[in-house]
C-alpha cells in the first residue's frame, strides 16, 4: 500500500465485506485521508498509517491480530452501542480512547421494545395466524397500563425504553450496579443484587445491559424460575447475557410465558434451533435499533466527533474500557 498524504490524518474504516464503505463520510475528505478495508490483509496494510480507526465490523480476532502494527492510532470509534467485541486486552490496556455510537439507536430500540410488548399483550401473532387461515375468531386481549416492566440496564438505551414505556402507562423500574432513588427516568434503580426478588413481580423483563464479565450469563435457570408464568422476557441487549439452553428449558416449562429475542449467544441463530419453532417466542435478526437511515446517522455522528478530535476538544461518547461501557453516570 502506498503511504497516504501525511498532510491529513488517516482514517481507516473496517467494515464487513457485504456492507461496503460506510455511507455519508464524503464531507471528511476535506480533512482526512480515508482508507477503507474489509479484509485481513487490507487492515494489516492500512493500520500502520492509521491515526483513527472507524470500526463497523466487529470481528474481534481481525482487529486484535492487526493491532501490533497500530503504531500511530490515537482514537478508535465503534459504530455500535456495545463495544465488548473490540475490547481485547491490548486495546483495553492502551492509552487509546474508544468511543461508541451511544444515542443513535436509543429511541429506535425503545420503539421496538414497545412494539414487542404490544405484540404480546394484543396477541398480534395470533391475529396474523388467524388471518392466514381466514378464520374469524374473537378474542379478548391484555392491557399494558398498570403492568410492571423491569428494565435491566440503566444506560442510555434502558433510559429511552423506560421513558417510552412509562408514557404508555406501564410501571417501570430499573436494575443497574448501584441502587438509587429519585432517578429521572426510572424513579427507582435497584442494585443487581435485588434482581431475583424483582423478577417475581415483573410482567415484562427487558434486558438492555451491556455485555461485561458481571452480566455474562446473568439470566439462567434460577432467574427464569423466579418469573411469573404470565411474564414475557425481552432481550435487545447482548446474546451472551442469557443462557440460551436455560431459556429454552424454562419456556418449555411455562415460566416465563413468552420471549422476544433480538440477540443470541450464536448469531445467526441456526435454522434447526428450537427457538424458531416455539409459538410463544418472537425471533428477530439483531435489528432492534436498525431504522431506515441508521448507517448515515452513524457517519454523521462520527464526523461530528472527528471535528472535535481534530480541534483538540474532548470526544463525545467515551467508553470506560475497563468496565466495557460508558461513564459511571450512564449506568
SEVEXSE-910587 format. One record per residue (C-alpha): residue number from 1; residue in one letter; x, y, z. Coordinates in steps of 0.1 Angstrom, whole numbers. Example, Ala and Ser with C-alpha at 12.3 -4.5 7.8 and 13.67 -1.06 7.14 Angstrom:
<nodes>
<1, A, <123, -45, 78>>,
<2, S, <137, -11, 71>>,
</nodes>
This chain:
<nodes>
<1, X, <0, 0, 0>>,
<2, X, <13, 34, -9>>,
<3, X, <18, 59, 20>>,
<4, X, <-11, 83, 22>>,
<5, X, <-8, 121, 21>>,
<6, X, <7, 129, 55>>,
<7, X, <-7, 164, 55>>,
<8, X, <-41, 149, 66>>,
<9, X, <-48, 125, 94>>,
<10, X, <-55, 89, 82>>,
<11, X, <-89, 74, 90>>,
<12, X, <-91, 37, 84>>,
<13, X, <-126, 22, 82>>,
<14, X, <-131, -15, 88>>,
<15, X, <-164, -29, 75>>,
<16, X, <-178, -63, 67>>,
<17, X, <-173, -72, 30>>,
<18, X, <-211, -74, 25>>,
<19, X, <-216, -39, 39>>,
<20, X, <-191, -19, 18>>,
<21, X, <-177, 15, 29>>,
<22, X, <-198, 35, 55>>,
<23, X, <-221, 59, 36>>,
<24, X, <-220, 96, 43>>,
<25, X, <-183, 100, 50>>,
<26, X, <-177, 122, 20>>,
<27, X, <-175, 155, 40>>,
<28, X, <-144, 141, 57>>,
<29, X, <-124, 141, 25>>,
<30, X, <-115, 177, 30>>,
<31, X, <-100, 170, 64>>,
<32, X, <-87, 134, 63>>,
<33, X, <-73, 107, 41>>,
<34, X, <-99, 79, 43>>,
<35, X, <-88, 43, 37>>,
<36, X, <-115, 16, 36>>,
<37, X, <-108, -20, 41>>,
<38, X, <-129, -51, 47>>,
<39, X, <-104, -79, 49>>,
<40, X, <-74, -92, 69>>,
<41, X, <-46, -81, 45>>,
<42, X, <-62, -48, 39>>,
<43, X, <-63, -40, 76>>,
<44, X, <-28, -52, 81>>,
<45, X, <-16, -29, 54>>,
<46, X, <-36, 1, 64>>,
<47, X, <-34, 2, 102>>,
<48, X, <3, 11, 103>>,
<49, X, <-6, 46, 89>>,
<50, X, <-39, 50, 108>>,
<51, X, <-45, 79, 131>>,
<52, X, <-81, 70, 137>>,
<53, X, <-99, 37, 133>>,
<54, X, <-136, 36, 125>>,
<55, X, <-149, 1, 131>>,
<56, X, <-182, -11, 118>>,
<57, X, <-173, -48, 115>>,
<58, X, <-168, -63, 150>>,
<59, X, <-146, -93, 141>>,
<60, X, <-125, -92, 173>>,
<61, X, <-98, -115, 161>>,
<62, X, <-91, -95, 129>>,
<63, X, <-87, -62, 147>>,
<64, X, <-67, -78, 175>>,
<65, X, <-44, -95, 150>>,
<66, X, <-36, -62, 133>>,
<67, X, <-33, -42, 165>>,
<68, X, <5, -47, 170>>,
<69, X, <10, -27, 137>>,
<70, X, <-11, 2, 150>>,
<71, X, <18, 25, 160>>,
<72, X, <0, 58, 153>>,
<73, X, <-36, 52, 163>>,
<74, X, <-49, 79, 185>>,
<75, X, <-86, 70, 187>>,
<76, X, <-109, 41, 180>>,
<77, X, <-146, 46, 173>>,
<78, X, <-171, 17, 172>>,
<79, X, <-204, 23, 153>>,
<80, X, <-224, 4, 179>>,
<81, X, <-236, 10, 215>>,
<82, X, <-219, -22, 228>>,
<83, X, <-181, -24, 225>>,
<84, X, <-175, -58, 240>>,
<85, X, <-164, -73, 207>>,
<86, X, <-135, -49, 202>>,
<87, X, <-122, -46, 237>>,
<88, X, <-93, -71, 235>>,
<89, X, <-67, -67, 263>>,
<90, X, <-41, -48, 243>>,
<91, X, <-66, -21, 233>>,
<92, X, <-81, -20, 268>>,
<93, X, <-47, -16, 285>>,
<94, X, <-35, 11, 260>>,
<95, X, <-40, 48, 263>>,
<96, X, <-60, 49, 231>>,
<97, X, <-95, 62, 238>>,
<98, X, <-125, 43, 225>>,
<99, X, <-159, 59, 217>>,
<100, X, <-192, 44, 207>>,
<101, X, <-225, 52, 189>>,
<102, X, <-244, 59, 221>>,
<103, X, <-276, 78, 214>>,
<104, X, <-281, 68, 178>>,
<105, X, <-301, 37, 185>>,
<106, X, <-318, 46, 218>>,
<107, X, <-352, 57, 206>>,
<108, X, <-354, 32, 178>>,
<109, X, <-348, 3, 203>>,
<110, X, <-373, 18, 227>>,
<111, X, <-399, 18, 200>>,
<112, X, <-390, -18, 191>>,
<113, X, <-394, -29, 227>>,
<114, X, <-428, -12, 230>>,
<115, X, <-438, -29, 197>>,
<116, X, <-429, -63, 212>>,
<117, X, <-448, -56, 244>>,
<118, X, <-479, -47, 224>>,
<119, X, <-474, -77, 202>>,
<120, X, <-476, -99, 233>>,
<121, X, <-504, -80, 250>>,
<122, X, <-526, -77, 219>>,
<123, X, <-517, -112, 206>>,
<124, X, <-507, -99, 172>>,
<125, X, <-490, -133, 164>>,
<126, X, <-524, -150, 170>>,
<127, X, <-541, -124, 148>>,
<128, X, <-517, -129, 119>>,
<129, X, <-520, -167, 122>>,
<130, X, <-558, -165, 121>>,
<131, X, <-557, -141, 91>>,
<132, X, <-535, -165, 72>>,
<133, X, <-561, -192, 79>>,
<134, X, <-590, -169, 70>>,
<135, X, <-606, -176, 104>>,
<136, X, <-628, -151, 122>>,
<137, X, <-623, -157, 159>>,
<138, X, <-630, -130, 185>>,
<139, X, <-606, -128, 215>>,
<140, X, <-601, -106, 245>>,
<141, X, <-566, -91, 248>>,
<142, X, <-545, -77, 277>>,
<143, X, <-540, -41, 288>>,
<144, X, <-505, -28, 294>>,
<145, X, <-515, 1, 315>>,
<146, X, <-506, -6, 351>>,
<147, X, <-485, -37, 343>>,
<148, X, <-449, -38, 356>>,
<149, X, <-418, -36, 334>>,
<150, X, <-384, -43, 347>>,
<151, X, <-355, -29, 326>>,
<152, X, <-322, -45, 333>>,
<153, X, <-296, -19, 323>>,
<154, X, <-299, 18, 331>>,
<155, X, <-277, 32, 303>>,
<156, X, <-290, 55, 276>>,
<157, X, <-309, 27, 258>>,
<158, X, <-325, 15, 291>>,
<159, X, <-335, 51, 299>>,
<160, X, <-351, 56, 265>>,
<161, X, <-371, 24, 270>>,
<162, X, <-382, 35, 305>>,
<163, X, <-394, 69, 293>>,
<164, X, <-414, 54, 264>>,
<165, X, <-429, 26, 285>>,
<166, X, <-439, 49, 313>>,
<167, X, <-457, 72, 287>>,
<168, X, <-480, 42, 279>>,
<169, X, <-490, 37, 315>>,
<170, X, <-466, 9, 324>>,
<171, X, <-449, 10, 358>>,
<172, X, <-412, 8, 352>>,
<173, X, <-382, 0, 375>>,
<174, X, <-346, -3, 366>>,
<175, X, <-317, -26, 376>>,
<176, X, <-281, -15, 375>>,
<177, X, <-249, -19, 395>>,
<178, X, <-259, 6, 422>>,
<179, X, <-292, 14, 439>>,
<180, X, <-305, 49, 437>>,
<181, X, <-338, 67, 444>>,
<182, X, <-354, 96, 425>>,
<183, X, <-339, 87, 392>>,
<184, X, <-353, 110, 365>>,
<185, X, <-363, 82, 341>>,
<186, X, <-369, 51, 363>>,
<187, X, <-379, 65, 396>>,
<188, X, <-360, 38, 414>>,
<189, X, <-330, 20, 401>>,
<190, X, <-323, -12, 421>>,
<191, X, <-289, -28, 426>>,
<192, X, <-282, -60, 407>>,
<193, X, <-284, -80, 440>>,
<194, X, <-321, -73, 441>>,
<195, X, <-328, -89, 407>>,
<196, X, <-343, -122, 419>>,
<197, X, <-368, -105, 441>>,
<198, X, <-378, -80, 414>>,
<199, X, <-383, -107, 388>>,
<200, X, <-412, -122, 407>>,
<201, X, <-434, -91, 403>>,
<202, X, <-424, -82, 367>>,
<203, X, <-449, -86, 338>>,
<204, X, <-422, -77, 313>>,
<205, X, <-385, -82, 318>>,
<206, X, <-364, -62, 293>>,
<207, X, <-326, -68, 290>>,
<208, X, <-308, -37, 279>>,
<209, X, <-275, -42, 297>>,
<210, X, <-240, -42, 281>>,
<211, X, <-221, -74, 279>>,
<212, X, <-194, -74, 307>>,
<213, X, <-180, -101, 329>>,
<214, X, <-206, -93, 355>>,
<215, X, <-235, -96, 330>>,
<216, X, <-224, -126, 310>>,
<217, X, <-248, -155, 318>>,
<218, X, <-268, -132, 341>>,
<219, X, <-301, -149, 331>>,
<220, X, <-301, -187, 337>>,
<221, X, <-324, -213, 352>>,
<222, X, <-325, -196, 386>>,
<223, X, <-336, -162, 372>>,
<224, X, <-363, -177, 349>>,
<225, X, <-377, -198, 378>>,
<226, X, <-384, -166, 396>>,
<227, X, <-406, -152, 369>>,
<228, X, <-444, -154, 366>>,
<229, X, <-459, -179, 342>>,
<230, X, <-475, -149, 325>>,
<231, X, <-443, -128, 323>>,
<232, X, <-426, -121, 290>>,
<233, X, <-389, -119, 286>>,
<234, X, <-373, -95, 260>>,
<235, X, <-336, -93, 252>>,
<236, X, <-323, -65, 230>>,
<237, X, <-290, -62, 249>>,
<238, X, <-264, -89, 241>>,
<239, X, <-270, -126, 235>>,
<240, X, <-244, -140, 260>>,
<241, X, <-262, -123, 289>>,
<242, X, <-288, -151, 285>>,
<243, X, <-280, -188, 289>>,
<244, X, <-299, -200, 258>>,
<245, X, <-304, -236, 269>>,
<246, X, <-318, -225, 302>>,
<247, X, <-342, -202, 285>>,
<248, X, <-354, -229, 262>>,
<249, X, <-360, -252, 291>>,
<250, X, <-378, -225, 310>>,
<251, X, <-401, -217, 281>>,
<252, X, <-409, -254, 278>>,
<253, X, <-418, -254, 315>>,
<254, X, <-440, -223, 310>>,
<255, X, <-421, -198, 331>>,
<256, X, <-418, -172, 316>>,
<257, X, <-448, -174, 294>>,
<258, X, <-431, -159, 263>>,
<259, X, <-399, -143, 250>>,
<260, X, <-389, -119, 223>>,
<261, X, <-352, -122, 214>>,
<262, X, <-332, -100, 191>>,
<263, X, <-298, -111, 201>>,
<264, X, <-284, -146, 207>>,
<265, X, <-253, -164, 220>>,
<266, X, <-248, -177, 185>>,
<267, X, <-256, -154, 156>>,
<268, X, <-271, -161, 131>>,
<269, X, <-294, -184, 151>>,
<270, X, <-291, -219, 135>>,
<271, X, <-321, -229, 115>>,
<272, X, <-325, -261, 135>>,
<273, X, <-326, -242, 168>>,
<274, X, <-358, -249, 188>>,
<275, X, <-365, -212, 195>>,
<276, X, <-376, -209, 158>>,
<277, X, <-405, -233, 164>>,
<278, X, <-418, -221, 198>>,
<279, X, <-451, -203, 193>>,
<280, X, <-446, -181, 223>>,
<281, X, <-413, -168, 210>>,
<282, X, <-405, -139, 187>>,
<283, X, <-372, -141, 169>>,
<284, X, <-356, -112, 151>>,
<285, X, <-321, -109, 135>>,
<286, X, <-302, -84, 157>>,
<287, X, <-321, -55, 142>>,
<288, X, <-340, -38, 171>>,
<289, X, <-321, -5, 166>>,
<290, X, <-317, -5, 128>>,
<291, X, <-340, 21, 114>>,
<292, X, <-341, 34, 78>>,
<293, X, <-311, 57, 75>>,
<294, X, <-291, 44, 105>>,
<295, X, <-258, 40, 87>>,
<296, X, <-258, 76, 75>>,
<297, X, <-267, 87, 110>>,
<298, X, <-237, 68, 124>>,
<299, X, <-214, 85, 99>>,
<300, X, <-228, 120, 108>>,
<301, X, <-221, 112, 145>>,
<302, X, <-186, 101, 137>>,
<303, X, <-179, 132, 116>>,
<304, X, <-190, 155, 144>>,
<305, X, <-167, 137, 168>>,
<306, X, <-139, 137, 143>>,
<307, X, <-141, 175, 142>>,
<308, X, <-139, 176, 180>>,
<309, X, <-108, 154, 179>>,
<310, X, <-92, 174, 151>>,
<311, X, <-97, 206, 171>>,
<312, X, <-83, 191, 203>>,
<313, X, <-117, 191, 221>>,
<314, X, <-130, 163, 244>>,
<315, X, <-145, 134, 225>>,
<316, X, <-182, 126, 229>>,
<317, X, <-193, 91, 240>>,
<318, X, <-160, 80, 256>>,
<319, X, <-161, 44, 268>>,
<320, X, <-147, 33, 301>>,
<321, X, <-126, 5, 287>>,
<322, X, <-122, -13, 320>>,
<323, X, <-159, -16, 326>>,
<324, X, <-168, -21, 289>>,
<325, X, <-194, 7, 286>>,
<326, X, <-200, 44, 291>>,
<327, X, <-191, 66, 321>>,
<328, X, <-205, 59, 356>>,
<329, X, <-234, 83, 351>>,
<330, X, <-245, 62, 321>>,
<331, X, <-251, 30, 340>>,
</nodes>
